[in-house]
Amino acid sequence: MNFLPCPGVIETLFLPDGPGVRVDTHIHAGYEIPIYYDTLLAKLIVHAKTRHEAVAKMSRCLDEFIISPTSTTISFHKKVLRDADFIEGVTIPIL
């Protein structure tokens, strides 16, 4: 996964919403991402009654989240949410 900064102008922005969904951000369509910037463009937070419901809600929100044409870590987070250990909340010891 390439986590390098991707400066440029955001042309399209769609933020997911709904019950139990929150997006903290300062960006907007037309926002110019400078070459020296905080790589956190937006923070997506979801809440649900169970872990499985929260994972499903986050997956839906990531599918709806559009920031283009810049590169983001959305695809990485989608991959994490498909991981069976993550879905089940398995704790993996750090050696």
Sequence and secondary structure as in RCSB ss.txt:
>XXXX:A:sequence
MNFLPCPGVIETLFLPDGPGVRVDTHIHAGYEIPIYYDTLLAKLIVHAKTRHEAVAKMSRCLDEFIISPTSTTIS
FHKKVLRDADFIEGVTIPIL
>XXXX:A:secstr
       EE  EEE   STTEEEEE   TT EE SS  S  EEEEE  SSHHHHHHHHHHHHHH EEESS  SHH
HHHHHHH HHHHHT      
